[in-house]
Amino acid sequence: MAGNLLMSISQDENEHAVFRSRRMYESDLISNLATAEDVGRKEEKKM
């Protein structure tokens, strides 16, 4: 799916860079949220 989207984007390298940057941002955000949830669970267990 993501591969198809990437192929449908214009061949302009700037657009590819923006697409990759947005994907990285989304991935980092998901990772950060998962880490925060894990920390929260550990804190709950301490109480």
Secondary structure by P-SEA (a helix, b strand, c coil): caaaaaaaccccaaaaaaaaaaaaaaaaaaaaaaaaaaaaaaaaaac
